[in-house]
Amino acid sequence: MSLPRGTVAYYWPRSRTLLCSDSGEPEFRSFLSAAADEGVYSGKGNPF
């Protein structure tokens, strides 16, 4: 599969999954949220 240059896509290496921007954006935002939570729980992040 090839994508046109400039296409936004999200690649998840562990599962080798490639998602388009419509499907991948919510997954990516969920990942960022979980990563921020982990930072706060470990005392390294800003809770605000």
C-alpha positions in Angstrom: 0.0 0.0 0.0 1.3 3.5 -0.8 0.0 6.8 0.5 0.3 10.1 -1.4 2.9 12.5 -0.1 1.6 14.7 2.8 -1.1 12.2 3.9 -1.5 12.1 7.7 -1.5 8.6 9.0 -0.6 6.9 12.4 1.6 3.9 12.7 1.5 1.6 15.7 4.7 -0.4 15.5 3.8 -3.0 18.2 0.8 -4.2 16.2 2.1 -3.0 12.8 -1.1 -1.1 12.2 -1.4 1.9 10.0 -4.5 4.1 10.5 -5.7 7.0 8.5 -6.2 10.4 10.2 -9.9 9.8 10.8 -9.4 6.5 12.6 -5.9 7.2 14.0 -6.5 10.6 15.6 -8.7 9.4 18.4 -6.3 6.5 19.1 -3.4 8.9 19.1 -5.1 11.4 21.5 -6.0 8.5 23.8 -2.3 7.4 23.8 -1.2 11.0 24.7 -3.7 11.2 27.5 -2.6 7.9 28.9 1.1 8.9 28.7 0.3 12.2 30.5 -1.5 10.3 33.2 1.5 8.0 33.7 3.7 11.1 34.1 1.5 12.5 36.8 1.2 9.2 38.6 4.9 8.7 38.6 5.5 12.3 40.0 7.1 13.6 36.8 4.2 15.3 35.1 2.1 18.4 35.7 -1.4 17.6 37.0 -2.7 20.9 35.6 
